[in-house]
Amino acid sequence: MLIAALSGRALAASASRAGYAPLVADLFGDVDTRDAAFLSRVTSGDLRSGIKEPALLASLADLAGGRRCEGLVYGAGFEDRPESLTRLAEHWPLLGNTGEVVSRTKDPFAFAELCRYLGVAHPMVSVAAPSDPQNWVQKRIGGSGGAHVRAANAKRLPSERIYFQRRVAGRAVSLLFLANGMDASPLGFSAQWSEPAGESPSRYGGAVRPAGIGPRLKRRLCADTRKLSRHLGLRGLNSADFLIEGDTAWLIEINPRPGATLDLFDMPSAPLFALHVDACRGALPERAPRWRGGVAAATVYATCQIPVMPELNWPAWCSDRQSPGTRVEAGAPICTVRAKAHSASRARALAEARIRTVRAMAQGGRG
């Protein structure tokens, strides 16, 4: 199975657990991706500008050469370039949402109109800069990971395609769900937190399950997600992001591909990659897998530059590990940490303690 993403490790690990031989093209080619993949290639691009399509096509063709590939599964990195998905689908069967579906889902104005039509609470959006910027944020069309969300009056590059969204209060909660083009099946809720950095106060920090919301609200959020999924024609693993305060819930966006919470819900007895492939082919599970206890996963960002990444004795709870000898800029990811506990609060506390441990190991006490 071919896999393309900014970081392909989580998809590769789940694919391997599902019995596939993952052929991975991503930006990092870190130790864990290489371990999880049957073969992997580092393709050109960076987190700011994304994956370069010609280099990606060449990497995938090299990986697929002489092999029977069931298809191509993609992760983050294509929300702002759905036309690339259309061209990739000319070469390999696309197991995920089509470029047309991604384009429709990530068009902030069409999406807001669909939410209004379906009666789903969604913040007001605008193409024009607001007169009261303190009550709005600016976002990059097709952005992911939270780093692109900034104050409405923040500086931006002339080439950036942005829009404005009205601020709403609440804690971030995400619903991971499966869809088959006609219906949707909820898998689980998780709560997210941010790791602010400079002009990016909403940069993704981590996530934990369970999210700690009541059954009545869960039913409402699942119903809203199902309505949108049917109208958009979503397939495979997707996630819906909400901001929740009391009984008030705002749907912020839908991510039409497997996302960061894969680490929270994937397990050997029920690899989500297999469920993703089945859903893309039309089959939803009769019942969702059941998860116990709390699980957290968080990104460890460097707080200062690491000129040469040292050779570390990495703990087993680390993944996406930077390779020894690489240069890590301040603000770049060092690794991902995972934590399990009896409750969500304990799992998050353990993950945050592990972040401090990794920084001390990698930065030698600096920053």
N, C-alpha and C positions, 0 to 999 in steps of 0.2 A: 504494500500500500504506500502510495506517495503521500508525503505530508509537507506542506509549505506554510510557514508562519514566521513572524518576527523571532519567536522562540518556540522551537518544536518539541522540547523535552517532555512536557506533560502529555501531549498527544502521542508521542512515540512510546512512552512508558505504558499508557493505556492500551495502545494498539498491540504492543508486545504481549500484555496480559491477555488480550483477546485472541491471541494466536496468529497475528499478522507479523510479517517481516517488514518493519517500517523503513522507508527510504526517505530521509529527511533533508530538506533544504531550508536553512534558516540563517539568521545574521550572526549567530554566536558560535555554533559548533562546540559548545562547552563539554566538559568531561562527561556529564550525566547524559547529554543528548547522544554523544558518541557511544556510551555504554548501552543506552536503550535502543538505539537504531541498529538495523541490519547493516545499513550504509548511511553516511551523512555527508553533506557538502555545505560549506559556508558560502553563502551567496552575497553579492554586493549590495550595499545600502547601509543605512543607519537608522536609529530610532527616530530621528527628526524628519528625515526625508523619506523613510520607508524603504521597502525592497525595490530594487531596480528590475523591471520586468524582463529585459533581454537577458540579464545575468541569471535570473530565476529560471527562465525557459531553458537556458543552457544547462543549468545545474540539474533540473528535473529530467531533461533528456538524457544526460549522462547517467543519472541514477537508474532510469527506467530501461536503458539500453539492453536489449536482449532478454528482458525479464517480462513475465506476464503480470501486469499490475491491475488490481481490481478497480482502482480509481485513484482520485486525488482528494484528500481531505485537507482543508485549510483552517488556520487559526487566525489570530489577530494580524493585521497588517494590510487588509484589503477594503476596509470600510470606506476609505476615501478614493479608491480606485476600482470600482466594480467592473469597469470595462476590462481590466486585467483578468478577472474571473471568466468573463465571456470568452476571451482569447485562450485562456488555459483550457476551457471546456472543449475547444476545437481539437485539442491534442489528447486529453484523457477524460474519462467519465468523471464528472464533478459530483462528489458526495457531500452535499451541503447546499446552501441557498445559491441560486443562480445570481449572476451579476445584476439582472433586472430586479430581482427581489431585494438584494442588498441596496441597490440604488433607491428603491422606493422606501425602504425601511430607514435609511440614513439621510433622506431628504428631510431636514428639520421642519419645513413648512408643510409639505405633504403629510408628514407624520402628525403634526399638530392638528391639521384639519381632520385627519382620520380619527384621532382621539376625540375631537369635538363631536364628530358625527356619531361615534359609538358611545358617547357619554362617559368617557374615561378622563379623569382629572389629569391635566397636563399643563405645565407652566406656559404662560404667554411667550411667544417668540416674535422677533422682529428682525428685519434685514437692515433697518436703519439704527444708528446709534441713539440710545435713549437720552432724554433730557435730564433724567435723574439717575445717573450711572451707579450710584450706591445701591440701588435696588435691583440691579441687573448684573449678569455675568456675560462674558463673551466666550464663545466656543468655536473651535475649528470644525467645519463640516467634515464628517467622517473621522473625527479624532477619537482616540481610545486611550484608556489608562489614566485619565483624569488630569494629566500634566498640561493639557491644552486648555483647561478651564481656568480663566483668569478674570480679574476685575474688568468691568465693562470699559473702563477708560485706560486699560493697560496698553502699552505699545505693542505693535504687531508689524510683521513684514508686509510690504505691499502685495506680495504674491499669495498671502494667506487668504483662504476662503473662510470667512467667519460669519457668525450670526449671533444674535443677542437673545438671551433667555432670562425671564424674570426670576429673581431669587425666590425660593420657597424654603421654609424651615423644615427640619426633620433629620432623623438619622438614616443613613444609607442602608438599604436592604435590597438584596437581589434574589430573584427567583430563577433557578435553573430548571429548564423544561425541555421536553422533546416535542417535536412537531412532525407531521407527515404530509403537510400540504393542505390537509382538510381539518385536522383536529390537533389538539395539544394535550400533553400529559405532564403535569407538574412533578418534579423530582424532589426539590428541597429548597429551603430558604437559608440564606446566609446574611450576616451583617458585615459591612465593610467599614474600614476607617482609612483616613488619609494620612499622608506623610508630607506636610507642606514643605515647599522648597522655593525660596525666592518669590517670583511672580506666579508660581503654580501652587496655590493653597489647597488644591484638590487632588494633588498627585496621589496615585494609588499607594496605600501602605500595606494593607493586608485584609484578610477576611476570616470569619469564624462562623461555624455552625454549631448548634442551631441558632436562629436569629432571635428567638425569644418574643415572638408575636402570637397573639391569640388565634384560636380556630376560626372565629367569625371573620376577622380581618384577612386571614389566610384564604378563606373561601372567596372573598371579594377580589383579592388580588389575582387569584387563579382564574376567576371568571373574566376579569378585565384582560388578562394575558391571553386567554383562550379566544376571546373575541378578536383581538388584534391579530393573533396568529392566523386565524382563519381568513381574515380579509387580506393579509399580506402574503399568504401562501407559504409560510415558513416551513422549513424542513430541518431535521436533525436536531443537534443540541444548540440551544439558544439561551439567552438570559434576559430578564426584564429587570431594570433598575428603578427603584422607588426611593422617595424620601417620605418618611413616616413620622408623624407627631400625633400621639394619642390615636384617635380613630380616623384622622385625616391622612390620606395617602396620595401622593403625586407620582404618577409614572413619568420618569425622566427620559428614558430611552430604552430601546431594545437592541441588544448586541446579537446580530444574526449569524453567530458562529460559536464554537466552543470557546470558553473564556478562562479567566484566572481561577474560578472556583472549581475547576476540574480536580485540583489537588485535594479539595475538601470532601468530594463525594465519590471519587473513583476508588474502587477496592478490587482485590483479586477475584472475589466471588461474583462480582457484577461489574466488569470493566465497562465504563461508559462509552468507550470507542465502539464496542459491539452494538450497544443500544443506538448510538448515533448512526451507524451504517444501516441498521434495520429500519430506523425511522426514515432515513433518506429514501429507502426503497419501499416505504409505505406502511411498515409494521410498527405499531406502538405496543409497549409492554402491557399485559393485563393488569399488573400492579407494579408500583415503583419499589425499588429496593428499600430496605429499612436500615437506618443508621443509628448507632447508639453513642452516647457520650458527646464530648465536645472535641472539635478539631479546628485548628487555626493554621493558616499559612500566611507568611509575610515576606515582603521584599526587603532585603538589607541593602540600603544605599550607602555608598561611601560618603562620609562627611568631609573628607579632604582627599587630595590627589594621592594615589598610590603609584609611584613611578614604576615600581616593579612588583608585581604580585608575588608574595612569598610562597614557597612550598609549604602547604599546611596539612596537618593531620585533621582532615575535616570530620566533624561528627556525623553520625549516620542520619541525623535529622536535617542535614543540609542538602540542597540540590541546586541546579543551575550554577554550579561553582565556576568562578573565574579560573582560567588556566594559569599555572605558575609562569612568571615571566612577562605577563601582559601588563600593559599600562591601564590603570583604572582612573578615570577622571572623577573629580568631586561631583557627586550627584548621580553617578552611574551605579547600576546594580552590582553588588558583590556576589550575592547568592539569594536563594529562597530558603527560609527556615520553616519547618513544620512542627506542630506540637499537638499532642493528644492528652486529654484529661477527662475527668468525670463531668465537667460542665464547660459551657462556652467561656465563662469568665476566667476560669482557671487555665483553659487552653490558650486564651489570648495573653494572659499574664506570663505564661511560660514562653510563648513565642516572643514576647517583647524582651524577656530576660535573655533569650537566645540571640536576639539581634545584638544586644550589648556584648555578648560573648564573642560573636563573630567579628564585630568591629574591633574589639581589643586584639583579637588574633591577627586580623588582616592589616590593621592600621598601626599596630604597635603602640597603642595608647594615644595616638594622635587624633584630635577632633572628637 
